[in-house]
Amino acid sequence: MKSSKYFHTLNIILIIVFILWSIAVAMQANFITVFDNHFIGLIYHHHYGISMTLLRTLSEIGGTVSTIIITLLLLILFSINKYYYAAIFLAANKIVVVIINTILKDLIRRPRPSHHHYMYEGSFSYPSGHSSSALSLYIPLLIIGFFIFKKISTRILMSTIAILLVIIIGYSRVYLGVHYPSDIMGAYLLAGATLTTLIILFRSKNIFVLDFKGIKKQSDN
């Protein structure tokens, strides 16, 4: 009961912080500028000699098109294996995040950064579609993996890969000059708030078929 209460609290905090952060970005608050300048300086000072080609490749792993293709393939795989709740959970995260991300881009209409453009992006800057797409795919997939795979070593490997992918994709978007750090933070908050909201819904016994325990039952068969 206590863990459920804490999780609901986390969900509310993420939603509130995301809303306040988005308002601050839209109003061009001073602390957002300070935040961006600080982390842009850190990223360009500590770039560790990573090749531009590698960063572009990693960046595209979190792209909307790439993550949609990966999601569709996973939906087919889950459906074949009768992991229907997992398929719905994964698809719901992706769809909700893409819709909200697209609406916010058009509402806030934040221009792209004018510094260090290493690739072209035509749409608006906030929030980062690549970063929100990455978190809304790889972290839900990690959660599903925890229900399916029981070995600790497998879980550690999955966690490392998923978390690193999300972080590196966000890092690459700033380094390539197509996003501000605050765009990345907003994207993570959006995807995190969506993820925790959907987990609450999927764990509720009062919502039509949204019982996340179904994955566990299926994996035990």
BALOBA-1460 file (C-alpha; in Angstrom, 3 decimals):
// residues 221
<rec num="1" residu="m" x="0.000" y="0.000" z="0.000"/>
<rec num="2" residu="k" x="2.805" y="2.412" z="0.931"/>
<rec num="3" residu="s" x="4.687" y="1.760" z="-2.329"/>
<rec num="4" residu="s" x="1.496" y="2.452" z="-4.296"/>
<rec num="5" residu="k" x="1.007" y="5.718" z="-2.418"/>
<rec num="6" residu="y" x="4.590" y="6.780" z="-3.116"/>
<rec num="7" residu="f" x="4.168" y="5.899" z="-6.795"/>
<rec num="8" residu="h" x="1.023" y="8.016" z="-7.072"/>
<rec num="9" residu="t" x="2.905" y="10.868" z="-5.389"/>
<rec num="10" residu="l" x="5.761" y="10.498" z="-7.877"/>
<rec num="11" residu="n" x="3.282" y="10.617" z="-10.743"/>
<rec num="12" residu="i" x="1.696" y="13.834" z="-9.450"/>
<rec num="13" residu="i" x="5.124" y="15.425" z="-8.914"/>
<rec num="14" residu="l" x="6.234" y="14.559" z="-12.453"/>
<rec num="15" residu="i" x="3.060" y="16.003" z="-13.975"/>
<rec num="16" residu="i" x="3.301" y="19.238" z="-11.957"/>
<rec num="17" residu="v" x="7.024" y="19.706" z="-12.648"/>
<rec num="18" residu="f" x="6.482" y="19.028" z="-16.353"/>
<rec num="19" residu="i" x="3.697" y="21.622" z="-16.561"/>
<rec num="20" residu="l" x="5.725" y="24.238" z="-14.649"/>
<rec num="21" residu="w" x="8.847" y="23.484" z="-16.694"/>
<rec num="22" residu="s" x="6.921" y="23.855" z="-19.968"/>
<rec num="23" residu="i" x="5.450" y="27.177" z="-18.814"/>
<rec num="24" residu="a" x="8.920" y="28.407" z="-17.860"/>
<rec num="25" residu="v" x="10.296" y="27.458" z="-21.284"/>
<rec num="26" residu="a" x="7.375" y="29.163" z="-23.047"/>
<rec num="27" residu="m" x="7.888" y="32.331" z="-20.964"/>
<rec num="28" residu="q" x="11.668" y="32.222" z="-21.528"/>
<rec num="29" residu="a" x="12.344" y="32.263" z="-17.802"/>
<rec num="30" residu="n" x="15.823" y="33.351" z="-16.739"/>
<rec num="31" residu="f" x="16.594" y="30.125" z="-14.867"/>
<rec num="32" residu="i" x="15.912" y="28.141" z="-18.063"/>
<rec num="33" residu="t" x="18.560" y="30.207" z="-19.874"/>
<rec num="34" residu="v" x="20.999" y="29.655" z="-17.016"/>
<rec num="35" residu="f" x="20.224" y="25.921" z="-17.057"/>
<rec num="36" residu="d" x="20.773" y="25.692" z="-20.822"/>
<rec num="37" residu="n" x="24.015" y="27.681" z="-20.842"/>
<rec num="38" residu="h" x="25.437" y="25.657" z="-17.957"/>
<rec num="39" residu="f" x="24.812" y="22.255" z="-19.520"/>
<rec num="40" residu="i" x="25.725" y="23.332" z="-23.064"/>
<rec num="41" residu="g" x="29.078" y="24.460" z="-21.664"/>
<rec num="42" residu="l" x="29.557" y="21.142" z="-19.859"/>
<rec num="43" residu="i" x="28.641" y="19.066" z="-22.911"/>
<rec num="44" residu="y" x="30.966" y="20.878" z="-25.301"/>
<rec num="45" residu="h" x="33.780" y="20.965" z="-22.747"/>
<rec num="46" residu="h" x="33.519" y="17.230" z="-21.962"/>
<rec num="47" residu="h" x="32.743" y="15.739" z="-25.368"/>
<rec num="48" residu="y" x="35.252" y="12.859" z="-24.930"/>
<rec num="49" residu="g" x="36.154" y="12.841" z="-28.623"/>
<rec num="50" residu="i" x="33.024" y="10.953" z="-29.668"/>
<rec num="51" residu="s" x="32.742" y="10.867" z="-33.465"/>
<rec num="52" residu="m" x="30.015" y="12.926" z="-35.114"/>
<rec num="53" residu="t" x="28.907" y="9.932" z="-37.193"/>
<rec num="54" residu="l" x="28.388" y="7.848" z="-34.054"/>
<rec num="55" residu="l" x="26.427" y="10.630" z="-32.368"/>
<rec num="56" residu="r" x="24.189" y="11.047" z="-35.414"/>
<rec num="57" residu="t" x="23.574" y="7.287" z="-35.503"/>
<rec num="58" residu="l" x="22.764" y="7.135" z="-31.794"/>
<rec num="59" residu="s" x="20.539" y="10.174" z="-32.167"/>
<rec num="60" residu="e" x="18.478" y="8.502" z="-34.874"/>
<rec num="61" residu="i" x="17.877" y="5.444" z="-32.678"/>
<rec num="62" residu="g" x="15.614" y="7.753" z="-30.696"/>
<rec num="63" residu="g" x="13.979" y="9.312" z="-33.741"/>
<rec num="64" residu="t" x="10.203" y="9.240" z="-34.075"/>
<rec num="65" residu="v" x="10.305" y="7.148" z="-37.253"/>
<rec num="66" residu="s" x="12.888" y="4.722" z="-35.853"/>
<rec num="67" residu="t" x="11.047" y="4.228" z="-32.552"/>
<rec num="68" residu="i" x="7.705" y="3.791" z="-34.324"/>
<rec num="69" residu="i" x="9.198" y="1.055" z="-36.529"/>
<rec num="70" residu="i" x="10.776" y="-0.644" z="-33.501"/>
<rec num="71" residu="t" x="7.472" y="-0.350" z="-31.601"/>
<rec num="72" residu="l" x="5.504" y="-1.917" z="-34.463"/>
<rec num="73" residu="l" x="7.943" y="-4.832" z="-34.682"/>
<rec num="74" residu="l" x="7.709" y="-5.348" z="-30.923"/>
<rec num="75" residu="l" x="3.906" y="-5.208" z="-31.048"/>
<rec num="76" residu="i" x="3.934" y="-8.007" z="-33.619"/>
<rec num="77" residu="l" x="6.380" y="-10.021" z="-31.512"/>
<rec num="78" residu="f" x="4.370" y="-9.534" z="-28.304"/>
<rec num="79" residu="s" x="1.119" y="-10.406" z="-30.062"/>
<rec num="80" residu="i" x="2.585" y="-13.601" z="-31.513"/>
<rec num="81" residu="n" x="3.672" y="-14.605" z="-28.002"/>
<rec num="82" residu="k" x="0.270" y="-13.529" z="-26.590"/>
<rec num="83" residu="y" x="1.745" y="-10.746" z="-24.440"/>
<rec num="84" residu="y" x="-1.269" y="-8.595" z="-25.227"/>
<rec num="85" residu="y" x="-1.062" y="-6.370" z="-22.143"/>
<rec num="86" residu="a" x="2.591" y="-5.690" z="-22.878"/>
<rec num="87" residu="a" x="1.713" y="-4.731" z="-26.456"/>
<rec num="88" residu="i" x="-1.049" y="-2.365" z="-25.320"/>
<rec num="89" residu="f" x="1.172" y="-0.839" z="-22.627"/>
<rec num="90" residu="l" x="4.042" y="-0.222" z="-25.064"/>
<rec num="91" residu="a" x="1.779" y="1.212" z="-27.771"/>
<rec num="92" residu="a" x="-0.069" y="3.453" z="-25.302"/>
<rec num="93" residu="n" x="3.167" y="5.025" z="-24.056"/>
<rec num="94" residu="k" x="4.359" y="5.707" z="-27.570"/>
<rec num="95" residu="i" x="1.062" y="7.116" z="-28.869"/>
<rec num="96" residu="v" x="0.361" y="9.405" z="-25.898"/>
<rec num="97" residu="v" x="3.895" y="10.837" z="-25.872"/>
<rec num="98" residu="v" x="3.955" y="11.487" z="-29.632"/>
<rec num="99" residu="i" x="0.581" y="13.259" z="-29.512"/>
<rec num="100" residu="i" x="1.441" y="15.496" z="-26.534"/>
<rec num="101" residu="n" x="4.934" y="16.195" z="-27.884"/>
<rec num="102" residu="t" x="3.536" y="17.281" z="-31.268"/>
<rec num="103" residu="i" x="0.888" y="19.530" z="-29.679"/>
<rec num="104" residu="l" x="3.425" y="21.196" z="-27.367"/>
<rec num="105" residu="k" x="5.875" y="21.877" z="-30.185"/>
<rec num="106" residu="d" x="3.179" y="23.778" z="-32.066"/>
<rec num="107" residu="l" x="1.906" y="25.591" z="-28.963"/>
<rec num="108" residu="i" x="5.264" y="26.748" z="-27.582"/>
<rec num="109" residu="r" x="6.980" y="27.119" z="-30.981"/>
<rec num="110" residu="r" x="10.464" y="27.443" z="-29.523"/>
<rec num="111" residu="p" x="13.121" y="28.051" z="-32.204"/>
<rec num="112" residu="r" x="16.025" y="25.661" z="-32.539"/>
<rec num="113" residu="p" x="19.389" y="26.660" z="-31.007"/>
<rec num="114" residu="s" x="21.526" y="28.923" z="-33.180"/>
<rec num="115" residu="h" x="24.861" y="27.450" z="-32.019"/>
<rec num="116" residu="h" x="26.901" y="24.512" z="-33.347"/>
<rec num="117" residu="h" x="24.456" y="23.106" z="-35.899"/>
<rec num="118" residu="y" x="25.869" y="19.730" z="-36.946"/>
<rec num="119" residu="m" x="22.642" y="18.502" z="-38.557"/>
<rec num="120" residu="y" x="19.400" y="20.000" z="-39.827"/>
<rec num="121" residu="e" x="16.048" y="19.766" z="-38.051"/>
<rec num="122" residu="g" x="13.045" y="21.634" z="-39.400"/>
<rec num="123" residu="s" x="10.459" y="21.548" z="-36.620"/>
<rec num="124" residu="f" x="10.348" y="23.476" z="-33.352"/>
<rec num="125" residu="s" x="12.649" y="22.720" z="-30.452"/>
<rec num="126" residu="y" x="10.576" y="22.060" z="-27.293"/>
<rec num="127" residu="p" x="10.230" y="19.334" z="-26.223"/>
<rec num="128" residu="s" x="12.755" y="17.013" z="-27.844"/>
<rec num="129" residu="g" x="10.867" y="14.413" z="-29.858"/>
<rec num="130" residu="h" x="13.877" y="12.097" z="-30.036"/>
<rec num="131" residu="s" x="14.403" y="12.142" z="-26.264"/>
<rec num="132" residu="s" x="10.735" y="11.649" z="-25.386"/>
<rec num="133" residu="s" x="10.444" y="8.903" z="-28.012"/>
<rec num="134" residu="a" x="13.510" y="7.144" z="-26.617"/>
<rec num="135" residu="l" x="12.271" y="7.160" z="-23.024"/>
<rec num="136" residu="s" x="8.709" y="6.221" z="-24.034"/>
<rec num="137" residu="l" x="10.025" y="3.150" z="-25.874"/>
<rec num="138" residu="y" x="13.079" y="1.840" z="-24.056"/>
<rec num="139" residu="i" x="11.967" y="2.320" z="-20.438"/>
<rec num="140" residu="p" x="8.500" y="0.716" z="-20.899"/>
<rec num="141" residu="l" x="10.286" y="-2.069" z="-22.776"/>
<rec num="142" residu="l" x="12.630" y="-2.441" z="-19.799"/>
<rec num="143" residu="i" x="9.650" y="-2.710" z="-17.431"/>
<rec num="144" residu="i" x="8.053" y="-5.369" z="-19.633"/>
<rec num="145" residu="g" x="11.381" y="-7.205" z="-19.699"/>
<rec num="146" residu="f" x="11.396" y="-7.315" z="-15.897"/>
<rec num="147" residu="f" x="8.109" y="-9.221" z="-15.983"/>
<rec num="148" residu="i" x="9.319" y="-11.653" z="-18.633"/>
<rec num="149" residu="f" x="12.958" y="-12.272" z="-17.657"/>
<rec num="150" residu="k" x="13.786" y="-13.419" z="-14.125"/>
<rec num="151" residu="k" x="17.607" y="-13.712" z="-14.184"/>
<rec num="152" residu="i" x="19.322" y="-10.873" z="-12.316"/>
<rec num="153" residu="s" x="22.152" y="-10.669" z="-14.862"/>
<rec num="154" residu="t" x="19.642" y="-10.279" z="-17.706"/>
<rec num="155" residu="r" x="17.793" y="-7.553" z="-15.822"/>
<rec num="156" residu="i" x="21.031" y="-5.685" z="-15.100"/>
<rec num="157" residu="l" x="22.049" y="-5.881" z="-18.766"/>
<rec num="158" residu="m" x="18.631" y="-4.670" z="-19.959"/>
<rec num="159" residu="s" x="18.625" y="-1.820" z="-17.438"/>
<rec num="160" residu="t" x="22.121" y="-0.683" z="-18.430"/>
<rec num="161" residu="i" x="21.336" y="-0.687" z="-22.158"/>
<rec num="162" residu="a" x="17.952" y="1.053" z="-21.795"/>
<rec num="163" residu="i" x="19.152" y="3.790" z="-19.433"/>
<rec num="164" residu="l" x="22.332" y="4.452" z="-21.432"/>
<rec num="165" residu="l" x="20.357" y="4.694" z="-24.667"/>
<rec num="166" residu="v" x="17.978" y="7.276" z="-23.191"/>
<rec num="167" residu="i" x="20.832" y="9.364" z="-21.730"/>
<rec num="168" residu="i" x="23.074" y="9.185" z="-24.794"/>
<rec num="169" residu="i" x="20.249" y="10.083" z="-27.178"/>
<rec num="170" residu="g" x="19.459" y="13.164" z="-25.078"/>
<rec num="171" residu="y" x="23.157" y="14.069" z="-24.931"/>
<rec num="172" residu="s" x="23.542" y="13.665" z="-28.698"/>
<rec num="173" residu="r" x="20.630" y="16.008" z="-29.437"/>
<rec num="174" residu="v" x="22.289" y="18.811" z="-27.483"/>
<rec num="175" residu="y" x="25.769" y="18.112" z="-28.849"/>
<rec num="176" residu="l" x="24.501" y="18.083" z="-32.441"/>
<rec num="177" residu="g" x="23.071" y="21.556" z="-31.800"/>
<rec num="178" residu="v" x="19.423" y="20.746" z="-32.505"/>
<rec num="179" residu="h" x="18.114" y="21.046" z="-28.928"/>
<rec num="180" residu="y" x="18.626" y="22.967" z="-25.727"/>
<rec num="181" residu="p" x="19.210" y="20.935" z="-22.539"/>
<rec num="182" residu="s" x="15.842" y="22.210" z="-21.273"/>
<rec num="183" residu="d" x="14.208" y="20.570" z="-24.329"/>
<rec num="184" residu="i" x="15.700" y="17.264" z="-23.222"/>
<rec num="185" residu="m" x="14.581" y="17.764" z="-19.627"/>
<rec num="186" residu="g" x="11.059" y="18.609" z="-20.793"/>
<rec num="187" residu="a" x="11.005" y="15.500" z="-22.976"/>
<rec num="188" residu="y" x="12.103" y="13.265" z="-20.091"/>
<rec num="189" residu="l" x="9.492" y="14.819" z="-17.792"/>
<rec num="190" residu="l" x="6.779" y="14.314" z="-20.418"/>
<rec num="191" residu="a" x="7.668" y="10.685" z="-21.042"/>
<rec num="192" residu="g" x="8.145" y="10.019" z="-17.328"/>
<rec num="193" residu="a" x="4.781" y="11.537" z="-16.405"/>
<rec num="194" residu="t" x="3.097" y="9.544" z="-19.186"/>
<rec num="195" residu="l" x="4.807" y="6.325" z="-18.137"/>
<rec num="196" residu="t" x="3.857" y="6.611" z="-14.453"/>
<rec num="197" residu="t" x="0.271" y="7.570" z="-15.348"/>
<rec num="198" residu="l" x="-0.125" y="4.539" z="-17.606"/>
<rec num="199" residu="i" x="1.434" y="2.208" z="-15.047"/>
<rec num="200" residu="i" x="-1.157" y="3.390" z="-12.513"/>
<rec num="201" residu="l" x="-3.932" y="2.762" z="-15.034"/>
<rec num="202" residu="f" x="-2.605" y="-0.649" z="-16.007"/>
<rec num="203" residu="r" x="-2.378" y="-1.711" z="-12.365"/>
<rec num="204" residu="s" x="-5.904" y="-0.593" z="-11.590"/>
<rec num="205" residu="k" x="-8.511" y="-3.349" z="-11.393"/>
<rec num="206" residu="n" x="-11.263" y="-0.863" z="-12.190"/>
<rec num="207" residu="i" x="-10.055" y="-0.059" z="-15.707"/>
<rec num="208" residu="f" x="-11.151" y="-2.169" z="-18.696"/>
<rec num="209" residu="v" x="-8.493" y="-4.862" z="-19.434"/>
<rec num="210" residu="l" x="-5.730" y="-2.611" z="-18.115"/>
<rec num="211" residu="d" x="-4.331" y="-5.078" z="-15.615"/>
<rec num="212" residu="f" x="-0.554" y="-5.145" z="-16.012"/>
<rec num="213" residu="k" x="-0.404" y="-8.402" z="-14.017"/>
<rec num="214" residu="g" x="-1.507" y="-10.142" z="-17.208"/>
<rec num="215" residu="i" x="2.086" y="-10.019" z="-18.439"/>
<rec num="216" residu="k" x="3.313" y="-11.833" z="-15.354"/>
<rec num="217" residu="k" x="0.649" y="-14.513" z="-15.649"/>
<rec num="218" residu="q" x="1.463" y="-15.095" z="-19.294"/>
<rec num="219" residu="s" x="5.221" y="-15.221" z="-18.673"/>
<rec num="220" residu="d" x="4.748" y="-17.874" z="-15.991"/>
<rec num="221" residu="n" x="2.904" y="-20.221" z="-18.379"/>
